[in-house]
């Protein structure tokens, strides 16, 4: 194969990737355009793709009629607590599975992996009853308590910790460094990419939760952004401009987090399969 042919195939592959990427993102781009349209533009025939001007009335109307900022605040608080908690619990468990030897280690790790295969819907009723018994319904604690630890985080960090040479731990022991200090001072700084990837993954999954927040919140003040979007879509079923404006408002944090942490997310997912 000549250099000219290789160059041509490279350009062709780039064009195909660009076309597929544009096809995937086109619904989001069109929804963004609709969010800037007047009602007359949305209902125009033939359908318009681009608005006549930058109209912010839909965004202002949504923010005035619905407490989306309050919903967003609740979601961000829940995401922050869950991310910090899962990083702490997952790193401690992963360190034990990666560096310690104890009876039943493989069985226990297999049990952790099995928790990843249980659909959340199968335990949502029992979790809800537990929250009711503890009188935690309609509180932040009810929103975060079932997600303070997760098998996915343990699996990701354990797989990465296994790539750290055991000689590094032995050298640290010789210098008088205990397990906890070794974890905080050496393992965690080395693991920043995988921790960032876990943070992005946990943020996206927690931010997009719908069923659990719907179960354990009763008042508008405690609703999360996904519940708020459900209320908005029900109320604005005909006004597509307002509905898409709310959807774009909801989508902004996820897009920002994903764009910033995309390389860490991919690196973490790929790196977790390197060593078992």
C-alpha positions in Angstrom: 0.0 0.0 0.0 1.5 3.3 -1.1 1.8 6.4 1.1 -0.8 8.2 -1.0 -3.3 5.4 -0.5 -2.6 5.4 3.3 -3.1 9.2 3.4 -6.3 8.9 1.5 -7.7 6.2 3.8 -6.7 8.3 6.8 -8.6 11.3 5.5 -11.6 9.0 4.6 -11.6 7.6 8.1 -11.6 11.1 9.5 -14.5 12.2 7.4 -16.5 9.1 8.3 -15.8 9.7 12.0 -16.8 13.4 11.7 -20.0 12.4 9.9 -21.0 9.8 12.5 -20.2 12.3 15.3 -22.3 15.0 13.7 -25.1 12.5 13.2 -25.0 11.5 16.9 -24.9 15.1 18.2 -27.4 16.5 15.7 -30.5 15.9 18.0 -28.9 17.9 20.8 -27.9 20.7 18.4 -31.5 20.9 17.0 -32.9 20.9 20.5 -30.5 23.8 21.3 -31.8 25.7 18.2 -35.4 25.1 19.2 -34.8 26.4 22.7 -34.0 29.9 21.1 -37.1 29.9 18.8 -40.3 31.8 19.3 -43.5 29.7 19.4 -44.4 30.7 15.9 -41.0 29.5 14.7 -41.3 26.2 16.4 -44.7 25.5 14.7 -43.6 26.8 11.3 -44.0 24.6 8.3 -41.7 23.5 6.8 -39.8 23.2 10.1 -37.1 25.7 10.7 -33.6 24.5 11.7 -32.1 27.8 12.9 -33.9 30.5 14.9 -34.3 34.0 13.5 -32.3 35.4 16.4 -30.9 34.7 19.9 -34.1 34.6 21.9 -33.7 34.0 25.7 -37.4 34.2 26.5 -37.8 30.4 26.8 -35.0 30.2 29.3 -36.2 33.1 31.4 -39.8 31.7 31.3 -38.6 28.3 32.6 -36.5 29.8 35.4 -39.4 32.0 36.5 -42.1 29.3 36.5 -40.0 26.4 37.8 -37.4 26.3 40.6 -34.8 24.6 38.3 -31.9 26.3 40.2 -33.2 24.7 43.4 -33.5 21.3 41.7 -30.0 21.7 40.3 -28.6 22.7 43.7 -30.0 19.5 45.2 -28.6 17.4 42.5 -25.1 18.9 42.8 -25.1 18.5 46.6 -26.1 14.8 46.2 -23.5 14.2 43.5 -20.7 15.9 45.6 -21.5 13.8 48.7 -21.8 10.5 46.7 -18.6 11.2 44.8 -16.5 11.9 47.9 -18.0 8.9 49.8 -17.5 6.5 47.0 -13.9 7.6 46.5 -13.2 7.0 50.2 -15.0 3.7 50.6 -13.8 2.3 47.2 -10.2 3.2 47.8 -10.1 1.6 51.2 -11.8 -1.6 49.9 -9.7 -1.7 46.7 -6.5 -1.3 48.7 -7.4 -4.3 50.9 -8.2 -6.4 47.8 -5.1 -5.4 46.0 -2.4 -5.5 48.7 -3.6 -7.8 51.5 -3.9 -11.5 51.5 -6.7 -13.0 53.7 -8.9 -16.1 53.7 -12.0 -15.7 51.4 -10.5 -12.8 49.5 -11.5 -14.1 46.1 -15.0 -15.0 47.3 -15.5 -11.7 48.9 -14.3 -9.8 45.8 -16.6 -12.0 43.7 -19.5 -10.9 46.0 -18.6 -7.3 45.4 -18.7 -7.9 41.7 -22.1 -9.6 42.0 -23.6 -6.5 43.5 -22.9 -4.8 40.1 -25.2 -7.3 38.4 -28.3 -6.6 40.6 -30.7 -4.2 39.0 -31.4 -1.2 41.2 -35.1 -1.6 40.6 -35.1 -5.0 42.4 -34.1 -3.5 45.7 -35.7 0.0 45.5 -38.7 -1.1 47.5 -36.7 -2.6 50.4 -34.4 0.5 50.4 -37.5 2.8 50.5 -39.0 0.9 53.4 -35.6 1.2 55.2 -35.7 4.9 54.7 -39.2 5.1 56.0 -38.3 3.0 59.1 -35.4 5.4 59.8 -37.6 8.4 59.2 -35.2 9.8 56.6 -37.7 10.3 53.7 -37.5 13.8 52.1 -33.9 14.4 53.4 -30.5 14.6 51.7 -29.5 11.5 53.7 -32.1 9.4 52.1 -30.9 10.5 48.6 -27.3 9.6 49.3 -27.3 6.8 51.8 -27.8 3.8 49.4 -25.0 5.1 47.1 -22.2 5.8 49.6 -20.4 2.6 48.5 -20.6 0.8 45.1 -19.0 -2.3 43.6 -18.0 -0.4 40.4 -15.7 1.9 42.3 -14.1 -0.9 44.2 -13.5 -2.8 40.9 -12.0 0.1 39.0 -9.6 1.1 41.8 -8.6 -2.4 42.7 -7.7 -3.1 39.1 -5.6 0.0 39.0 -3.9 -0.7 42.3 -2.8 -4.1 41.1 -0.6 -2.3 38.5 1.4 -0.7 41.3 4.6 -2.7 41.9 4.6 -4.5 45.3 8.2 -3.5 45.7 7.0 0.1 46.1 5.0 -1.0 49.2 7.9 -3.0 50.6 10.2 0.0 50.2 7.7 2.2 52.0 7.5 -0.4 54.8 11.2 -0.3 55.2 11.1 3.5 55.6 8.5 3.1 58.3 5.4 3.9 56.2 2.2 2.2 57.4 -0.6 1.1 55.2 -2.8 4.1 55.8 0.1 6.5 55.1 1.1 4.5 52.1 -2.4 4.7 50.7 -2.7 8.5 51.2 0.8 9.6 50.3 1.8 7.2 47.5 -1.2 5.2 46.1 -3.8 7.9 45.9 -1.5 10.5 44.1 -0.4 7.8 41.6 -4.1 7.0 41.1 -5.3 10.5 40.2 -6.4 9.6 36.7 -8.5 6.6 37.8 -10.0 8.5 40.7 -11.0 11.3 38.3 -12.5 8.8 36.0 -14.5 7.3 38.9 -15.6 10.8 39.8 -16.9 11.5 36.3 -18.7 8.1 36.2 -20.3 8.6 39.6 -21.4 12.1 38.8 -23.1 11.1 35.5 -24.9 8.1 37.1 -26.0 10.0 40.2 -27.0 13.2 38.3 -29.2 11.1 36.0 -31.1 9.2 38.7 -34.8 9.5 38.5 -36.6 6.6 40.3 -34.9 6.8 43.7 -35.2 10.6 44.1 -38.8 10.3 43.1 -39.5 7.7 45.8 -37.8 9.4 48.7 -38.7 13.1 48.1 -42.1 14.5 48.7 -41.6 18.3 48.7 -40.5 20.6 45.8 -37.6 21.9 47.9 -36.0 18.4 48.0 -36.6 17.4 44.3 -33.6 16.8 42.1 -33.1 18.1 38.6 -34.3 15.0 36.8 -37.6 15.1 38.8 -37.8 18.8 38.0 -37.5 18.0 34.3 -40.3 15.5 34.5 -42.5 18.2 36.1 -41.5 20.7 33.4 -42.1 18.3 30.5 -45.5 17.4 31.9 -46.4 21.1 32.3 -44.9 22.2 29.0 -46.0 19.3 26.8 -47.1 21.7 24.0 -44.6 24.5 24.4 -41.5 22.8 22.9 -39.4 26.0 23.2 -39.7 26.0 27.0 -39.3 22.2 27.2 -36.1 22.2 25.2 -34.8 25.3 27.1 -35.2 23.3 30.4 -33.6 20.3 28.8 -30.6 22.3 27.7 -30.4 23.9 31.2 -30.3 20.3 32.7 -27.8 19.1 30.2 -25.1 21.8 30.7 -23.5 20.3 33.9 -23.3 16.8 32.4 -21.7 18.1 29.2 -19.2 20.2 31.1 -18.2 17.3 33.4 -18.0 14.8 30.5 -16.0 17.1 28.3 -13.5 17.9 31.1 -13.2 14.3 32.3 -13.8 12.3 29.1 -10.1 11.3 28.7 -10.0 10.1 32.3 -13.2 8.2 32.0 -12.0 6.3 28.9 -8.5 5.8 30.4 -10.1 4.4 33.6 -12.5 2.0 31.8 -9.7 0.7 29.6 -7.1 0.5 32.3 -9.4 -1.5 34.6 -9.2 -4.4 32.3 -5.4 -4.5 32.1 -4.8 -6.7 35.1 -7.1 -9.1 37.0 
